[in-house]
Amino acid sequence: MHAHDHHHHDSDPRHSFSGRKLKPPKVSADMTVKDLIKFYGSTGYNARRLAEAAEILKDMIDTNSTVCLTLAGAMTPIGMGRSISAMIEAGFIDWIVATGANVYHDLHFAYGLPVRQGHFDVDDDVLYAKQIVRIYDVYIKEMETLQAQDLLVQKDIEERSSEIPKNASTADIAYVLGKAAKENAKYPEKSFLVKAYENKVPVYMPAIGDSSIGLNMLPLLLEGKGVFPNTILDVAESAAILWKSRRSGGLELGGGVPKNFFQQTGPALYQILKIKEGGQDYLIQMTDARPDTGGLSGATLQEGKSWGKIKTSHKGNVIVYGDSSVYFPLLCSYALSVCKPRKQKEIYGKKDGWVRDMKKMYFKNKS
């Protein structure tokens, strides 16, 4: 170990007894979410991590950073869509990276298709015989929900293929599905995809083939109808969003493809296009995945610094360990309590121009 390393550690507040004095906080009746987060912040473990996440989220919003929400795991089937909508409406979410499943199941609520609370300790052979599909403790109907939804998705993509650019990103597909639901669905207010469409928030599904949205493009492919997304265009558009953002950050529910797709925007600009370094200013993740098994879902956010995914490993990032179905609504309520609403950035309408600008910059640098 070098001498200056010793010195560095000596002056680093993390290695000194200078933290806040631990005073056991009082619990009280009818605490607000703001009170609860403050309570958590005076304690330790994941309660304190959640309070740190709340502070980072507030900072992200107040500094007018471009905020990305990433959605892994089946968040919409349990009803998280309207929390996402509230954040979009307040101008706190500027773009979204989701699994196709989260988009597909979100649409059930717009169209009033049956989704019910079920049970997790069951005989799935019996459910299959009854044509009930299960997502842990949520039940969906095979015919009335899935197959009814399939027809709608296929019809919308086929009939509106003239509205989709010939070279389309998955955000262009999501935009058309949101538009169709706004125009035709019985309960458009129950869908985050509709809210994203209304506020020009692009929704990317980079693993679209690994979802019912992708499955529903199979008949179109065989019949030679519809427009098929170019996921490399997703890579270009997401990189351009980071390139054009003065400050940027993300709120990650779970890990998986959405987490990495969002975080790789830094390497896209730095390692590949060589036009900007730095990556994200802020990263918040909620996960139950471990870092020691080598999966990206559990990889620490600090590790991302070595790839140029985040500006610094030392601040502006936190992982809250546990279930995002518990944490996410608390963070939303906290942000809505303490942050002033922001004007929507309407990135969907700007992304194509941003990619053109990035292309010019890339060629200018190459010559």
C-alpha positions as CSV (number, residue, x, y, z in Angstrom):
1,M,0.0,0.0,0.0
2,H,1.4,3.4,-1.0
3,A,1.8,6.1,1.6
4,H,-0.7,8.4,0.0
5,D,-3.3,5.7,0.2
6,H,-3.0,5.8,4.0
7,H,-3.3,9.5,3.8
8,H,-6.3,9.3,1.6
9,H,-8.1,6.9,4.0
10,D,-7.1,9.0,7.0
11,S,-8.9,12.1,5.5
12,D,-11.8,10.1,4.2
13,P,-14.8,10.8,6.5
14,R,-16.0,7.2,6.0
15,H,-13.1,6.0,8.0
16,S,-13.6,8.3,11.0
17,F,-16.1,8.4,13.9
18,S,-17.8,11.5,12.5
19,G,-21.3,10.2,11.5
20,R,-24.6,11.4,12.9
21,K,-25.1,10.5,16.5
22,L,-27.6,7.6,16.6
23,K,-30.7,8.8,18.5
24,P,-33.5,6.2,18.4
25,P,-36.3,8.0,16.5
26,K,-39.9,8.1,17.8
27,V,-42.6,6.3,15.9
28,S,-46.0,8.0,16.0
29,A,-49.5,7.5,14.8
30,D,-50.4,8.5,11.2
31,M,-46.8,9.3,10.1
32,T,-46.6,10.8,6.6
33,V,-44.2,9.2,4.0
34,K,-42.0,12.2,4.6
35,D,-41.9,11.4,8.3
36,L,-41.3,7.7,7.7
37,I,-38.3,8.4,5.3
38,K,-36.9,10.8,7.9
39,F,-37.3,8.0,10.6
40,Y,-35.6,5.5,8.3
41,G,-32.8,8.0,7.7
42,S,-32.0,8.1,11.4
43,T,-31.6,4.3,11.6
44,G,-29.5,1.8,9.6
45,Y,-29.5,-1.1,7.1
46,N,-31.9,-0.9,4.1
47,A,-34.2,1.6,5.9
48,R,-31.3,4.0,5.8
49,R,-30.5,3.0,2.2
50,L,-34.1,3.9,1.2
51,A,-33.7,7.3,2.9
52,E,-30.5,7.8,0.9
53,A,-32.4,6.8,-2.3
54,A,-35.1,9.3,-1.5
55,E,-32.5,12.1,-1.1
56,I,-30.8,11.2,-4.3
57,L,-34.1,11.1,-6.2
58,K,-35.0,14.5,-4.8
59,D,-31.6,15.8,-5.9
60,M,-32.0,14.3,-9.4
61,I,-35.4,15.9,-9.8
62,D,-34.4,19.3,-8.3
63,T,-31.3,19.7,-10.5
64,N,-33.5,19.1,-13.6
65,S,-31.6,15.9,-14.4
66,T,-33.0,13.7,-17.2
67,V,-34.5,10.8,-15.2
68,C,-34.8,7.2,-16.6
69,L,-37.0,4.6,-14.9
70,T,-36.1,1.0,-15.6
71,L,-38.6,-1.7,-15.0
72,A,-37.6,-5.4,-14.6
73,G,-39.8,-8.0,-12.9
74,A,-43.6,-7.9,-13.4
75,M,-44.4,-4.6,-11.9
76,T,-47.5,-3.7,-13.9
77,P,-49.5,-6.9,-13.2
78,I,-49.6,-5.9,-9.5
79,G,-50.8,-2.4,-10.3
80,M,-47.7,-0.3,-10.2
81,G,-48.7,1.4,-13.5
82,R,-50.5,4.3,-11.9
83,S,-47.6,5.1,-9.6
84,I,-45.4,5.4,-12.8
85,S,-48.1,7.6,-14.4
86,A,-48.2,10.0,-11.4
87,M,-44.4,10.4,-11.7
88,I,-44.7,11.0,-15.5
89,E,-47.4,13.6,-14.9
90,A,-45.3,15.4,-12.3
91,G,-42.4,15.6,-14.9
92,F,-40.2,13.3,-12.7
93,I,-39.7,10.6,-15.3
94,D,-38.3,11.5,-18.7
95,W,-37.8,8.1,-20.3
96,I,-38.4,4.5,-19.5
97,V,-36.6,1.2,-20.3
98,A,-38.9,-1.8,-19.6
99,T,-39.3,-5.4,-20.3
100,G,-41.9,-6.1,-22.9
101,A,-44.0,-7.9,-20.2
102,N,-44.4,-4.7,-18.2
103,V,-45.8,-2.9,-21.3
104,Y,-48.0,-5.8,-22.3
105,H,-49.6,-6.4,-18.9
106,D,-50.1,-2.6,-18.4
107,L,-52.5,-2.6,-21.3
108,H,-54.8,-5.1,-19.6
109,F,-55.9,-2.4,-17.2
110,A,-56.6,0.1,-20.0
111,Y,-58.8,-2.3,-21.8
112,G,-60.5,-3.6,-18.7
113,L,-59.3,-7.2,-19.2
114,P,-59.5,-9.5,-16.1
115,V,-56.5,-9.5,-13.7
116,R,-57.2,-10.7,-10.1
117,Q,-55.3,-11.2,-6.8
118,G,-54.8,-15.0,-6.5
119,H,-52.6,-17.2,-4.4
120,F,-48.9,-18.4,-4.6
121,D,-49.3,-21.7,-2.9
122,V,-51.3,-23.6,-5.5
123,D,-51.3,-26.5,-7.9
124,D,-50.4,-25.0,-11.2
125,D,-51.6,-28.1,-13.2
126,V,-55.1,-27.3,-11.8
127,L,-54.7,-23.6,-12.8
128,Y,-53.6,-24.7,-16.3
129,A,-56.7,-26.9,-16.7
130,K,-58.8,-24.0,-15.7
131,Q,-57.0,-21.7,-18.1
132,I,-55.8,-19.4,-15.3
133,V,-52.3,-18.0,-15.8
134,R,-50.2,-17.1,-12.7
135,I,-47.6,-14.4,-11.9
136,Y,-46.7,-15.4,-8.3
137,D,-49.9,-14.4,-6.5
138,V,-51.7,-12.7,-9.4
139,Y,-54.1,-14.5,-11.7
140,I,-54.8,-13.7,-15.4
141,K,-57.2,-15.4,-17.8
142,E,-55.7,-17.3,-20.8
143,M,-58.6,-16.4,-23.2
144,E,-60.2,-13.3,-21.8
145,T,-56.9,-11.5,-20.9
146,L,-53.9,-12.9,-22.8
147,Q,-55.5,-13.9,-26.0
148,A,-57.8,-10.9,-26.1
149,Q,-54.8,-8.6,-25.5
150,D,-52.8,-10.5,-28.2
151,L,-55.5,-9.6,-30.9
152,L,-55.4,-5.9,-29.8
153,V,-51.6,-5.7,-30.0
154,Q,-51.5,-7.4,-33.4
155,K,-54.3,-5.3,-34.8
156,D,-52.7,-2.0,-33.5
157,I,-49.3,-2.7,-34.9
158,E,-50.7,-3.9,-38.2
159,E,-53.3,-1.2,-38.7
160,R,-51.0,1.6,-37.6
161,S,-47.9,0.4,-39.4
162,S,-48.1,3.5,-41.6
163,E,-47.7,5.7,-38.4
164,I,-44.6,3.8,-37.4
165,P,-41.3,4.9,-39.0
166,K,-39.9,2.4,-41.4
167,N,-36.7,2.2,-39.4
168,A,-38.4,2.0,-35.9
169,S,-37.0,1.8,-32.4
170,T,-39.0,-0.1,-29.8
171,A,-40.0,3.3,-28.4
172,D,-41.9,3.9,-31.7
173,I,-43.8,0.6,-31.2
174,A,-44.6,1.5,-27.6
175,Y,-45.8,5.0,-28.7
176,V,-48.3,3.5,-31.2
177,L,-49.6,1.0,-28.6
178,G,-50.1,3.9,-26.2
179,K,-51.8,6.0,-28.8
180,A,-54.2,3.2,-29.7
181,A,-55.0,2.5,-26.1
182,K,-55.7,6.2,-25.5
183,E,-58.1,6.3,-28.5
184,N,-59.8,2.9,-28.1
185,A,-59.4,1.6,-24.5
186,K,-62.2,2.0,-21.9
187,Y,-59.9,3.0,-19.1
188,P,-56.9,4.8,-20.6
189,E,-56.2,6.5,-17.2
190,K,-55.2,3.1,-15.8
191,S,-52.2,2.7,-18.2
192,F,-48.7,4.1,-17.8
193,L,-48.2,3.5,-21.5
194,V,-51.0,5.9,-22.3
195,K,-49.6,8.5,-19.9
196,A,-46.1,8.1,-21.5
197,Y,-47.7,8.6,-25.0
198,E,-49.5,11.8,-23.8
199,N,-46.4,13.3,-22.3
200,K,-44.0,12.1,-25.1
201,V,-42.0,9.9,-22.7
202,P,-40.3,7.2,-24.8
203,V,-40.6,3.7,-23.6
204,Y,-37.9,1.3,-24.7
205,M,-38.2,-2.5,-24.7
206,P,-34.7,-3.5,-25.8
207,A,-35.5,-7.2,-25.1
208,I,-38.8,-7.0,-27.1
209,G,-38.3,-10.5,-28.5
210,D,-38.4,-11.9,-24.9
211,S,-42.0,-10.9,-24.2
212,S,-45.6,-11.1,-25.4
213,I,-45.1,-7.9,-27.4
214,G,-42.4,-9.8,-29.4
215,L,-44.6,-12.9,-29.6
216,N,-47.4,-10.9,-31.1
217,M,-45.1,-9.8,-33.9
218,L,-44.6,-13.4,-35.0
219,P,-47.9,-13.7,-36.9
220,L,-47.1,-10.3,-38.5
221,L,-43.7,-11.6,-39.5
222,L,-45.1,-14.8,-41.1
223,E,-47.8,-12.8,-42.9
224,G,-45.4,-10.1,-44.1
225,K,-47.4,-7.3,-42.3
226,G,-46.4,-4.6,-39.8
227,V,-43.1,-2.9,-39.0
228,F,-40.4,-4.6,-37.0
229,P,-38.2,-2.7,-34.6
230,N,-34.5,-2.2,-34.9
231,T,-33.1,-2.6,-31.4
232,I,-29.8,-1.1,-32.4
233,L,-31.7,2.1,-33.1
234,D,-32.7,1.8,-29.4
235,V,-29.0,1.8,-28.6
236,A,-28.5,5.0,-30.7
237,E,-31.5,6.8,-29.2
238,S,-30.7,6.0,-25.6
239,A,-27.0,7.1,-26.1
240,A,-28.2,10.3,-27.7
241,I,-30.5,11.0,-24.7
242,L,-27.5,10.8,-22.4
243,W,-25.3,12.8,-24.8
244,K,-27.9,15.7,-24.8
245,S,-28.6,15.6,-21.1
246,R,-26.7,18.1,-18.9
247,R,-27.3,15.8,-15.9
248,S,-28.7,12.4,-16.0
249,G,-29.8,9.6,-13.6
250,G,-31.9,6.5,-13.2
251,L,-34.3,4.8,-10.8
252,E,-33.9,1.1,-11.4
253,L,-36.6,-1.4,-10.3
254,G,-34.8,-4.7,-10.3
255,G,-31.9,-5.4,-12.7
256,G,-31.9,-7.4,-15.9
257,V,-31.8,-6.0,-19.4
258,P,-33.5,-2.7,-18.4
259,K,-30.8,-1.9,-15.8
260,N,-27.9,-2.6,-18.1
261,F,-29.5,-1.1,-21.3
262,F,-29.8,2.2,-19.4
263,Q,-26.4,2.0,-17.8
264,Q,-24.5,1.1,-21.0
265,T,-25.3,4.6,-22.5
266,G,-22.1,5.8,-20.9
267,P,-19.9,3.1,-22.6
268,A,-21.8,3.7,-25.9
269,L,-20.6,7.3,-25.9
270,Y,-17.2,6.8,-24.3
271,Q,-15.9,3.3,-25.4
272,I,-17.7,3.1,-28.8
273,L,-18.5,6.5,-30.3
274,K,-15.7,8.3,-28.4
275,I,-17.7,11.5,-28.1
276,K,-18.3,11.9,-24.4
277,E,-17.2,10.4,-21.2
278,G,-18.7,10.2,-17.7
279,G,-21.9,8.2,-17.8
280,Q,-24.7,8.8,-15.3
281,D,-24.6,11.3,-12.5
282,Y,-27.1,9.4,-10.3
283,L,-28.1,5.7,-10.0
284,I,-30.6,4.2,-7.6
285,Q,-31.4,0.5,-7.7
286,M,-33.8,-1.7,-5.8
287,T,-32.9,-5.3,-6.0
288,D,-32.7,-8.7,-4.2
289,A,-29.8,-9.9,-6.4
290,R,-26.3,-10.6,-5.1
291,P,-23.1,-9.2,-6.5
292,D,-21.0,-12.3,-5.9
293,T,-22.6,-14.5,-8.5
294,G,-21.5,-12.4,-11.4
295,G,-24.9,-11.3,-12.7
296,L,-25.5,-7.8,-13.9
297,S,-28.7,-7.6,-11.8
298,G,-26.7,-7.8,-8.6
299,A,-23.6,-5.9,-9.8
300,T,-22.9,-3.0,-7.5
301,L,-23.4,0.5,-9.1
302,Q,-19.8,1.4,-8.0
303,E,-18.5,-1.4,-10.3
304,G,-20.1,0.4,-13.2
305,K,-17.6,3.3,-12.7
306,S,-14.9,1.0,-14.0
307,W,-16.9,0.8,-17.3
308,G,-17.7,4.5,-17.4
309,K,-21.3,3.9,-16.6
310,I,-21.4,6.3,-13.7
311,K,-19.5,9.6,-13.1
312,T,-18.2,8.6,-9.7
313,S,-18.5,5.6,-7.5
314,H,-18.2,7.7,-4.4
315,K,-21.5,9.5,-4.3
316,G,-24.9,9.8,-6.0
317,N,-25.6,6.1,-6.1
318,V,-27.3,3.6,-3.8
319,I,-28.6,0.1,-3.9
320,V,-31.6,-0.6,-1.6
321,Y,-31.8,-4.4,-1.0
322,G,-35.3,-5.9,-1.1
323,D,-38.5,-5.8,-3.0
324,S,-39.2,-2.8,-5.3
325,S,-42.9,-3.4,-4.9
326,V,-42.5,-2.1,-1.3
327,Y,-39.9,0.6,-2.0
328,F,-41.1,2.2,-5.3
329,P,-44.5,3.6,-4.0
330,L,-42.7,5.1,-1.0
331,L,-40.2,6.8,-3.2
332,C,-42.9,8.1,-5.5
333,S,-44.9,9.5,-2.7
334,Y,-41.8,11.1,-1.2
335,A,-40.9,12.7,-4.5
336,L,-44.4,14.0,-5.0
337,S,-44.3,15.4,-1.4
338,V,-41.0,17.2,-1.5
339,C,-40.3,18.2,-5.2
340,K,-42.0,20.8,-7.3
341,P,-43.5,19.4,-10.5
342,R,-41.2,19.9,-13.6
343,K,-42.1,20.7,-17.2
344,Q,-42.0,17.6,-19.2
345,K,-38.9,17.2,-21.4
346,E,-41.0,15.5,-24.2
347,I,-38.0,13.4,-25.4
348,Y,-40.1,11.3,-27.8
349,G,-40.4,14.3,-30.1
350,K,-36.7,15.1,-30.0
351,K,-35.0,11.8,-30.1
352,D,-34.7,11.4,-33.9
353,G,-33.1,14.9,-34.2
354,W,-30.7,14.1,-31.4
355,V,-29.6,10.9,-33.1
356,R,-29.0,12.9,-36.3
357,D,-26.8,15.4,-34.3
358,M,-24.9,12.5,-32.7
359,K,-24.3,11.0,-36.1
360,K,-22.8,14.3,-37.4
361,M,-20.6,14.6,-34.3
362,Y,-19.4,11.0,-34.7
363,F,-18.4,11.6,-38.3
364,K,-16.8,15.0,-37.5
365,N,-14.6,13.2,-34.8
366,K,-13.7,10.3,-37.2
367,S,-12.4,12.5,-39.9
